[in-house]
Amino acid sequence: MKKAVFASSALTLMLPLFVLAQTGVTPIPTPVTNFTGLINIINRVADILFTLLLVLAVIFILFAAFNYLTAMGNPEKVKAANNVLIYAAVAIAIATLAKGIPIIVRSIVG
């Protein structure tokens, strides 16, 4: 029974990664010959970072929820769960910033 619960939990946590496989990300071309190529590379890196940090934030939130459920009134475990939620909020903030960096660079340079 425990193996089935673990397997279903692992598959549920991996669902966002399966969705990423469907996007068909094209490889980054190695020579950058113009400004548009540089902006395209920055956009791709920002998209990858954005997706990775959002997946990480979801995992943090689920882990914090598990810690809250298993805390049983223990103040140390509740504090640890609060810290994990703060980490998730930071991951979401950094992901949002990573998505905005190409826009900022594009507006400054050209």
C-alpha positions as CSV (number, residue, x, y, z in Angstrom):
1,M,0.0,0.0,0.0
2,K,2.8,2.4,0.9
3,K,4.5,1.7,-2.5
4,A,1.3,2.6,-4.3
5,V,0.9,5.8,-2.4
6,F,4.5,6.7,-3.1
7,A,4.3,5.9,-6.8
8,S,1.1,7.9,-7.3
9,S,2.6,10.8,-5.4
10,A,5.8,10.7,-7.4
11,L,3.8,10.6,-10.7
12,T,1.6,13.5,-9.5
13,L,4.7,15.6,-8.7
14,M,6.2,14.8,-12.1
15,L,3.1,15.9,-14.2
16,P,4.5,19.4,-14.7
17,L,7.6,17.9,-16.2
18,F,5.6,15.8,-18.6
19,V,3.9,19.0,-19.8
20,L,7.2,20.6,-20.4
21,A,8.1,17.7,-22.7
22,Q,5.2,18.6,-24.9
23,T,6.4,22.2,-25.7
24,G,9.0,21.1,-28.2
25,V,11.8,23.4,-27.1
26,T,14.2,24.0,-30.0
27,P,18.0,23.9,-29.2
28,I,19.7,27.3,-28.8
29,P,21.8,28.1,-31.9
30,T,25.5,28.5,-30.9
31,P,26.6,31.5,-33.0
32,V,25.0,34.8,-32.1
33,T,25.4,37.1,-35.0
34,N,23.0,39.9,-34.2
35,F,21.0,41.5,-31.4
36,T,17.9,39.6,-32.2
37,G,19.8,36.3,-31.6
38,L,20.9,37.5,-28.2
39,I,17.4,38.5,-27.3
40,N,16.1,35.1,-28.4
41,I,18.7,33.3,-26.2
42,I,17.7,35.5,-23.2
43,N,14.0,34.8,-23.8
44,R,14.7,31.0,-23.9
45,V,16.8,31.0,-20.8
46,A,14.1,33.2,-19.0
47,D,11.4,30.8,-20.1
48,I,13.3,27.8,-18.8
49,L,14.1,29.5,-15.5
50,F,10.5,30.7,-15.1
51,T,9.1,27.1,-15.6
52,L,11.7,25.5,-13.4
53,L,11.1,28.0,-10.5
54,L,7.3,27.6,-10.7
55,V,7.6,23.8,-10.6
56,L,10.0,24.2,-7.6
57,A,7.5,26.5,-5.9
58,V,4.7,24.0,-6.3
59,I,6.9,21.3,-4.7
60,F,7.8,23.6,-1.8
61,I,4.1,24.4,-1.2
62,L,3.2,20.7,-1.2
63,F,6.1,20.0,1.2
64,A,5.0,22.9,3.5
65,A,1.4,21.5,3.5
66,F,2.7,18.1,4.5
67,N,4.8,19.7,7.3
68,Y,1.7,21.6,8.6
69,L,-0.3,18.3,8.6
70,T,2.3,16.4,10.5
71,A,3.3,19.2,12.9
72,M,0.7,18.2,15.5
73,G,1.1,21.5,17.3
74,N,4.9,21.3,17.5
75,P,6.0,25.0,17.1
76,E,9.4,24.0,15.5
77,K,7.7,22.1,12.7
78,V,5.2,24.9,12.2
79,K,8.0,27.4,12.0
80,A,9.8,25.1,9.5
81,A,6.6,24.9,7.4
82,N,6.4,28.7,7.4
83,N,10.0,29.0,6.2
84,V,9.2,26.6,3.4
85,L,6.3,28.7,2.3
86,I,8.5,31.8,2.4
87,Y,11.0,29.9,0.1
88,A,8.1,29.2,-2.3
89,A,7.1,32.8,-2.3
90,V,10.7,33.8,-3.1
91,A,10.8,31.2,-5.9
92,I,7.6,32.7,-7.4
93,A,9.0,36.2,-7.1
94,I,12.3,35.2,-8.8
95,A,10.4,33.4,-11.6
96,T,8.3,36.5,-12.2
97,L,11.5,38.6,-12.3
98,A,13.1,36.1,-14.7
99,K,10.2,36.5,-17.1
100,G,10.5,40.3,-17.0
101,I,14.2,40.5,-17.6
102,P,14.0,40.1,-21.4
103,I,11.4,42.9,-21.5
104,I,13.6,45.2,-19.5
105,V,16.7,44.5,-21.6
106,R,14.7,45.0,-24.8
107,S,13.4,48.4,-23.6
108,I,16.8,49.6,-22.4
109,V,18.8,48.5,-25.4
110,G,16.5,49.0,-28.3
